[in-house]
């Protein structure tokens, strides 16, 4: 008697959990930004071309962007949170690199112009990928 009651309760709890998760999925925001798909395809294409051309700086930068996007997609905190946008990630990367270049140029006792130029080259690469 107890076994059958326990199994019914377990099955019912499982079913309710599935229904709630489906409802949560229905409330979740719609898909990604429509500009994300072509931009993502462009990033992947440029990454592949950089790897084939053995351009390690460019390939490392674009591979890092793709890795960041994949990590952000897998670690979405809540079900009703929007999926990460590749465009926002590119803009964030540009801002980080702009700030870093500024810090390198104003470093004390001696500015690190070489590192600032590297950051500026990366900014140019990321700006190529943003939609016009």
Buried (B, 14 or more C-beta within 10 A) or exposed (E): EEEEEEEEEEEEEEEEEEEEEEEEEEEBEEEBBEEBEEBBEBBEEBBEEBBEEEBEEBBBBBBEBBEBBEEBEEEEEEEEEEBBBBBEBBBBBBEBBEEBBEBBBEEEEEEBEEBBEBBBBBBEBBEEBBEE
